[in-house]
Amino acid sequence: MLAKRKMSLTELSQEVGVTIANLSILKNGKAKAIRFSTLEAICQALDCQPGDILEYKSEL
């Protein structure tokens, strides 16, 4: 979604109020959880829905 919106991780970080390091963890799929308020802010900044940026992967 970042590429689609032509936005850098730095710009998203500034707009959402989340550190670049934390956004990088989310972007790389290393996060174990995300606050709904953070998800809401990211979706608002990227003008998207949660399903556009989240993917379920089974650990089996």
Backbone hydrogen bonds, N-H to C=O, Kabsch-Sander energy under -0.5 kcal/mol:
donor,donor_aa,acceptor,acceptor_aa,energy
5,R,1,M,-2.2
6,K,3,A,-1.0
7,M,2,L,-2.5
12,L,8,S,-2.3
13,S,9,L,-2.4
14,Q,10,T,-2.2
15,E,11,E,-2.2
16,V,12,L,-2.7
17,G,13,S,-2.3
18,V,13,S,-1.0
23,L,19,T,-2.3
24,S,20,I,-2.5
25,I,21,A,-1.9
26,L,22,N,-2.0
27,K,23,L,-3.0
28,N,24,S,-2.3
29,G,26,L,-1.2
30,K,25,I,-2.2
31,A,25,I,-0.9
39,L,35,R,-2.5
40,E,36,F,-2.8
41,A,37,S,-2.0
42,I,38,T,-2.5
43,C,39,L,-2.6
44,Q,40,E,-2.4
45,A,41,A,-2.4
46,L,42,I,-2.3
47,D,43,C,-0.9
48,C,43,C,-1.9
52,D,49,Q,-2.0
53,I,49,Q,-0.6
53,I,50,P,-1.5
54,L,50,P,-1.9
